[in-house]
């Protein structure tokens, strides 16, 4: 039970944070590009609570219809209203319908005015609280920040995501603008690891350093083929100084499948050996077949100044990408497809790493998940940003001719069903692994 609580307690806030960062990218870019943002939500509905902000000016004219009241004189500041607006030639919003917001009873039929309102698909449907009421206009706080009961993920609700006729809609913008809005989410997930790495590198942390000495060499291993011997002290690997097991393990994984140079001290004589790490399918990692020990251990506290931490954050993020690639290609190279995991498996890993590594471990998982979210969301997968980017690209290739919204929606719907089916299958595997007491970490 404790492990389950740690897994849930560590993964849920991490996912909320990562998705909120992702959606914040869409949110900021959409507003900068003139797209009307209706809601920024943490979690998924039903809504727990929220509040309105903003100050949207909406004009009224002789064609404005009122539902539930007779005119602007009946309105006062703080009231909640639903508004359906069009846009005039000067870009001003003009209300076609203003309705006093109220909770509708279950089974209650719509009035004639409400049915007419629902049929107005090309209008901007927004709601909020009145900030001011004038003779021929109202000011509406119609941007909702919400917290919702399903505590995983988040969303940004934009006007007219598939209808270009809606005023200030996403679909009504140029392909270039829509590309920027859609790519902004993955971009935020891509730069987040840089920020986390920078902070981590600047925080002084204790680490054990010393002389890494080969204790055992396995028979028929890559190290044995390279003539590595017990008691060899590893000085460098691929030109990088080795001070502990972590340094050595990182170099092995980064150079898996290719030749790696090792500078060793053997009986006070420096030798250069060349070893090719091999992928081990049982542990899902690259190995050379040695068991090292750390001698002359010191515990040192290290932190980097910001001018070193920033460039090194790029190096660390790139190495993280290489490590992911190495793990995937290592599995395929051995004829064993990598073991994918769904939400249950990710929770298991997050809980185990958080339990053993604390905050640093938790942030490390966050870096890896953020990178994966960035990559996943630029792939042409229906329902995700990459799938929508694909349709923007097709529109550009077709010289502005859009794919019909219903056809695009059907593709996204089918893709979502396939995606959920895949999540279900890997979740079954995750549950089976948990029952067997196995860990993704080996």
N, C-alpha and C positions, 0 to 999 in steps of 0.2 A: 504493500500500500504506500509506503514511504517513497519508493522508486516511482510509482505512478504519479504521486503528488508532485514530486520534483520535476518529472517529465512535463506534466501539464502546466505547472507553475512557471517553468522556464520557457516553454515553447510559445504559449499563448501571448504573453506580453511581447516576446520577440517578433512574432508574426504581425501583431498589431503595429509595432514600431516600423517594421520593414515596409508593410503595405501602406501605412500612413505616409512614409517618406516617398514611396512610389506615387501615390495619389496626389501628394503635395506638388510634385512635378507637373502633373496634368493640370492641377488647379491654378498654379501660378502662371503657367504658359497660356492656358485658355483665357484667363482674365487679361493678360498682356496683349493677346491677339484679338480682343473684342468679342470673345465668345461668352455668352451669358451662362454663369455658373449658378445653379439653383440650390445645390446642397453639397456639403463636404461631410461625409459620414465615417465615423469610426465604428467598426463592426458592421453587421448586416441586420436589416429590419427583422422583427418589429422594433420600432424606436422606443428607447427608454426615456430620453429627454433631449432637448435641443433648444437653441435660441437663434433668433433672427438678427441679422446685421444688414448694413447697406442703406442706401438712400436713393432708390431708383425713382426717377421722375416719370410719371405717366399722365398724359393729357387725356381729357374727355372732350367729346363733341356731341353734336345732335344725334349721331348714330349709336352712341353708347347706351347699352341696355343695363338695367339694374335688377338684380335678383335678390328678393328679401327686403328691399327698401325702395324708396321712391326717388331719391336724389342725393347729391353730395351733402346737403344740409343735414341728412340723417346720420352722417358718419362723424366719428371723433377719433382723436389720436389714441393709439393703443389697440384699436379694434383689429381683429384678424379678418382679412378678406382674400378671396380668390379673384384673380384678374386674368382675362384673356385679351392680349394686346396684339395690335398690328403695328406697322411702322410707316410713317409718312415719308415724303420725298426728302425731308431734311434729316432723316434718321431718328426722329423722335418717336417714342412709344406712345401709341394712342389706344386707350381702352375700348374694346368692343363690348365686353361684358365685365361687370363688377358684381361679385356675389359675396354676401356676408357668409363667412366660413362657419359651419356648424357640423356637429356630428350627426350623421344620417342614421336613423334606426335601421336595424336589420330587416331586410325585405321591403323597405320603403321604396316606392316607385319614384322615378325622376319626374319633375314637373316639365311642362313644355319648354320653359326657358332653360332648364338644366339639360334637357336632351339636345336643344339647339347648341348649347355651350359645348357639350361633348363632341358634337359633329364638326366643330370648328377646328379641324386638324392642323390648319396652317397658321394658327395663332400661337403666340407665346403664352403658355399657361404657367403663371407664377402666382405664388401666394406669400403672404407675410403680414406684418403688423404695420398699421398706418403711422407714419412719422408726422405727417401734416396733411391738412385738407384745405385746398384753395377753392377759388370759384370755378376754375376750369382745369384743375389738375390735382393730383395727389402725389405724395412722396411715400414710397413703400420700402420697408426693410424686408427684402425678399430673398436674402441669402441665408440659408439654414446651415448651422453647424450642429451636427447631431451625434449622439452616442446611442448605439443600438444594442439589442439584447444578445445577438449572436456574436460572441467576442473573438471572432477571427476575421481579419481582413479589414476592408474599408472600401469606399467608393467615392467618386465625384459624379454628380448628376448634372449633365450639361443640357442646354436647350437644343432641341432639334438634332439629336445625334444622327438620325437617319433621314430627316426631312429638311431639305435645303430651303423650303418656303417659310419656315418659322423664322421670325425676326431674331437676329443675333445668334443664329444656330451654328453648331459646329459643321453640319453638313453643307451649309451655305457658304463656307469659306473655301478658299483656293486649295488645291492639293498640297501646295507648299506649307500653308498654315496648318492644315490638318496633320501633315507629317510631323511638324514641330510639336503640336499638342500631344500626339500619340507617342512620339519617341521620348518625350520629356520624362515619363515615368521610368522606363528602363534606364535612362541617363542618370536619374537620381540614385537608382540602385547601384549603378556602376561607379559613381563617385563616392558613395557612402563608405566603402572599404578604405578608400584613401584617407578619409577623415578619421575613421576609427584607428587605422594603422598609425597615423600621425600622432594621435593622442597617446596610444599605447607605447610608441617608441619614445615619447617625451617623458613618460612616467618612469622614474627610477624603479627597477625591479631586480630582485636578487636572483642570481643564477649560479649554478655550480660550474666551475671551469677547472681545467687541469690537463693532464696528458692522457690521451685516449690510446690505450694499448690493446693489441689483439690478444685475446685470451685463448680462443679456440677457432680453428678453421675447419669447416665441414668438408667431408670427402665429396669429390665430384661436383664441387661448387664453383661459382665464378671466381671466388677468391683463390681457391686451390689451383685453378687453371692459370691464374695470373702470378702464381708462385708467392702469394702472401703467406707469411709464416707467423706462428705464435711469438709473442713478445715484440713484434714490429710496432713501433709507435707512429701513429698517423699524425703527420705535421700539417699537410694540406690535401685537399681533394678538389681537383679541377681548378687549382690556383687559389682556393679559398681556405683560410686558416680554420683548422678543426680544434675546438676547445672542449667539446663534450659530445655525448651521443646524439643529441638533437641536431647539431651541425652536420654530423656524418650521415644521419638518416635523411636529412633534407637533400644533401648532395646526391645520395643514392637514388632517391625518388625523382629528382630533377633530371638525372642522367640515365634513367632506366632504359635499357635497350640499346644504348650507345656506349662507346668506350669512354671510361672515366679514368683520368690520371690520378695517381695517389703518390704523394711524396711521403716516404716513411723513413724513420730512423731505425737502422738495424745494426746493433753493435757499434754505435757511434759513427755509422756511415750512412749518408743520405742516399736513398735509392728512389727511382721513379718507376712505379709499376702501373700497368694498364689493366683494368678490370671492367667487364661488361655486366652490369646488374641484370638479374633475371627476375621475371615476374612470378610470384608465388600465389597461386589461385586460392589457397586455403586462408591466407591472411590478407589477400587483396593488396599486396604491396610489393615493391621491388626489393630484392635482397641480393647480397653478394656472398652470403654463407659464412659470416664470422660472428663471434660473440666477443664484443669488446668490454674492457673495464676502464674505469676512470681513476687515475692515480694523481697524487699531489693536488688533492682537491682544495680549492678556495671557494669561499662564497663571496661573490662580488655584487655590488649594486650598480647597475648601469642604466643610464638614460641619455637621450640624445637631444641636443639643442634643435630648435625648430628648423633651422636652415639645413640640418642633416636629416631630420625626421621626415620632412616633406618629400624630398627626392627618394628617400628610402621607402616611403609608403608606396610609391609607384613600383619600385623593385619588388616589394613584398606582395603587392596585388598581382603583378605579372607572374611571380613564382607560384602564387596560389592557382592561377589559371593553368599554368603548366602542369602543376601537380594533379589537377582534375583531369586534364587531357591525358597525362601519363597513366593514371589509374584506369581510365576507360580503354585506351588503346592497349594497355598491358593485358587486360582481361580478354579482349578480342583476339589479341595476338596468340594467346594460349588456347584459343577455341572455347573460351568460357565467357559468355556475355556478362557484363557487370550486373551486380544485384541492385536493381532499382528499389526504391522505397517510397511509400506514400506517407500521409500525415502521421500514421501510427509509428512507422519506423523512424521518421524524422524526430518525433517526440521522444522516442526511446534514446536516440543518439544525443539529442540536446540535453536530456536529463542526465545521461551518464557523464557527458563531458562537463556539464555544469557542476555535478556532484564532485567530480575529481579535480576540476580546474577552477572552480569558483567564477568570479566575475570575468577574469581573463579568458577562461574557457568559453563562457557564455558569449562574450564578444567575438571570440574566434568563430563560433558557430554562426553568429550573425553575419560576419564577413563572408563566410562561405555561402550562406543562404542568399545574401544580397547579390553576390556574383551570379548565382544560379538563377535568381529571379530576373536579373538583367538579361542574361542569355536567353532564358525561356521566353521572355516577352518580346524578343526581336525575331524569334523563329515564326514562320508562317503558320501558326496554329490558330484555327478558328476560335473565336470568342476572346482571344488574348490580343494584346496590342499588335503583335506581329501579324496576326490574321487580318486585322483592320488595315495595317500598313500595306499588306499585299493588295488590297482592293484600291487603296490610294494609288499605288504604283500602276495597277492596271488602268485606272482612270487616266493617269498621265500618259501611258503608252497609247491609249485610245484617243489622245488629244482632247481630253476634257469630257469624253462621253462616259457617264457613270454607269456602273452596273446597277440594275434596278434594285431598290432597297429591299423588296420582298425576297429576291433571289439571294442577295447577300445575307439577309437575316436567316434564310433557310440553311445556307452553308454554315453559318455560325452555330445554329441550333443543332445540326447534325454533328458538327465538330465537337460541340460541348457534350453531346451524348456519348460520343466515342471517348472523349477525354475522361468523363466520369466513369465509363466502363473500365478504362485503364487504371484509374485510381482505385476502383473497387478490387480489381485483380491483384494489384500490388499490396493493397491493404490486407487481403486474405493471406498473402505470403508473409506480411509483417506479423499478423496474428499467429500464424503457424510457427514462426521463429520465436515469438514470445513464449508460446506454450512449450516449445522445446528447450527454452532457457538459453537460446543463442543470442549473441550480440552482433550488431553490424560492425562493431569495432574490432571483432576478433578476440 
